[in-house]
Amino acid sequence: MNSTGPILDNLAALTEPVRCRILLLLERHELTVGELCSVLQLPQSTVSRHLKTLGEAGWVVSRRDGTSRYYYLPEGGEGSASPQLWNIVRAEIGETPAAGQDSKRLESTLSARRAKSEAFFASAAGEWDRLRAELFGKDFYSHSLLALLDPGWVVGDLGCGTGQVSALVAPFVEQVVAVDASSEMLGAARSRLRKHKNVVIRKGVLEKLPIDDGSLDVAAFMLVLHHLPDPVAALSEARRVLRPGGKLLIVDMYAHEREEYKQQMGHVWLGFSEDKMSKHLATSGFEPGAFHSIAPEADAKGPALFTTVAYKGVRGSKRQPRSQKVAELAKETA
Ligand SMILES: C[S@@+](CC[C@H](N)C(=O)[O-])C[C@H]1O[C@@H](n2cnc3c(N)ncnc32)[C@H](O)[C@@H]1O
């Protein structure tokens, strides 16, 4: 850089038309030296020399990404470059035939970049599932779907056990009310849920929930109903505590023949057929929804699971505005 002052340094860097064409391109897209060479149809040494001049005057900056270096314009014309000066030059140079040609070749260069990633996916198609799990794990995408939950919901985790459902859902909703009858389970739930300030934990039975009428948007019985001698009593209670239009999520086992579970784990019911569960839901006043079987994980040893969502009244009816009750629950957790 010479010592004639910033405006003249800026001007000096722009006296060469190729440098202005480079700026026009980089304004639209960050590019590597190789990509600039193919757009400008110039040898690498020439492009590198111009980039050096532009870099020294503050017109371009670069970043490294793996083995490539990308050049781009600094945000808002910061550095020693002058946005006003560039506006004048851009208006002139942008209209030239050379700039028009550059613009077309830029499209092909960017398409070539896309083709490179398409080629990767074409060759990796068979490998992609393994690679995806290797890079990001097996569960990240099902967890990411939790962001679809309504952030204003109050959710009841009924028969919460050690609080796995509550822990999963709490970051995405307004409040979780976790209920269980077992002090030991609740002890484990308390330690798991300590960091989730929007979870209220309550001891109580599912046949007489310690929750006010109409205060939940969603209630969940996850692996719970097969333990209850009277599932309809618990379903009716869930309906009482849901708001009109509220949803009930059930996850449980399809009917199976593992009698030993009664002794080993206190199961009362050997799963439920869809027909049986639909009848229970209808008797409790719910509108049953579709049943979905849950694809078993490869190393899972238990019976197949289903999930279903049932509705209290009209499907999709609007949630009430944030109620006084939620404010009280918030105080309870504070
Ligand atoms: C198999 S665990 C499932 C726990 C949890 N939902 C999960 O998915 O990990 C069943 C839970 O229901 C609770 N439970 C069973 N009968 C209950 C009842 N009548 N009232 C309240 N909780 C009950 C048990 O204490 C236990 O924590």
The ligand as an SDF file (V2000), in Angstrom:
LIG
                    3D

 27 29  0  0  0  0  0  0  0  0999 V2000
  -43.3320  -48.8860   33.3340 C   0  0  0  0  0  0  0  0  0  0  0  0
  -43.2360  -47.4110   34.2340 S   0  0  0  0  0  0  0  0  0  0  0  0
  -43.1780  -46.2280   32.9400 C   0  0  0  0  0  0  0  0  0  0  0  0
  -42.5740  -44.9330   33.3890 C   0  0  0  0  0  0  0  0  0  0  0  0
  -42.4460  -43.8710   32.3350 C   0  0  0  0  0  0  0  0  0  0  0  0
  -43.7030  -43.4350   31.8260 N   0  0  0  0  0  0  0  0  0  0  0  0
  -41.5350  -44.2890   31.2100 C   0  0  0  0  0  0  0  0  0  0  0  0
  -41.9540  -44.2720   30.0460 O   0  0  0  0  0  0  0  0  0  0  0  0
  -40.3630  -44.5940   31.4710 O   0  0  0  0  0  0  0  0  0  0  0  0
  -44.8690  -47.2550   34.8880 C   0  0  0  0  0  0  0  0  0  0  0  0
  -44.9820  -46.1850   35.9360 C   0  0  0  0  0  0  0  0  0  0  0  0
  -46.3480  -46.0270   36.2940 O   0  0  0  0  0  0  0  0  0  0  0  0
  -46.4450  -45.8450   37.6990 C   0  0  0  0  0  0  0  0  0  0  0  0
  -47.7760  -46.2910   38.1390 N   0  0  0  0  0  0  0  0  0  0  0  0
  -48.3220  -47.5100   38.0030 C   0  0  0  0  0  0  0  0  0  0  0  0
  -49.5680  -47.5100   38.4900 N   0  0  0  0  0  0  0  0  0  0  0  0
  -49.8210  -46.2710   38.9370 C   0  0  0  0  0  0  0  0  0  0  0  0
  -50.9400  -45.6430   39.5270 C   0  0  0  0  0  0  0  0  0  0  0  0
  -52.0670  -46.3020   39.7370 N   0  0  0  0  0  0  0  0  0  0  0  0
  -50.8510  -44.3480   39.8610 N   0  0  0  0  0  0  0  0  0  0  0  0
  -49.7000  -43.6480   39.6350 C   0  0  0  0  0  0  0  0  0  0  0  0
  -48.6040  -44.1910   39.0640 N   0  0  0  0  0  0  0  0  0  0  0  0
  -48.6580  -45.4860   38.7210 C   0  0  0  0  0  0  0  0  0  0  0  0
  -45.3330  -46.6910   38.2710 C   0  0  0  0  0  0  0  0  0  0  0  0
  -44.9470  -46.2460   39.5680 O   0  0  0  0  0  0  0  0  0  0  0  0
  -44.2550  -46.4960   37.2310 C   0  0  0  0  0  0  0  0  0  0  0  0
  -43.4100  -45.4360   37.5540 O   0  0  0  0  0  0  0  0  0  0  0  0
  1  2  1  0
  2  3  1  0
  2 10  1  0
  3  4  1  0
  4  5  1  0
  5  6  1  0
  5  7  1  0
  7  8  2  0
  7  9  1  0
 10 11  1  0
 11 12  1  0
 11 26  1  0
 12 13  1  0
 13 14  1  0
 13 24  1  0
 14 15  1  0
 14 23  1  0
 15 16  2  0
 16 17  1  0
 17 18  1  0
 17 23  2  0
 18 19  1  0
 18 20  2  0
 20 21  1  0
 21 22  2  0
 22 23  1  0
 24 25  1  0
 24 26  1  0
 26 27  1  0
M  CHG  2   2   1   9  -1
M  END
$$$$
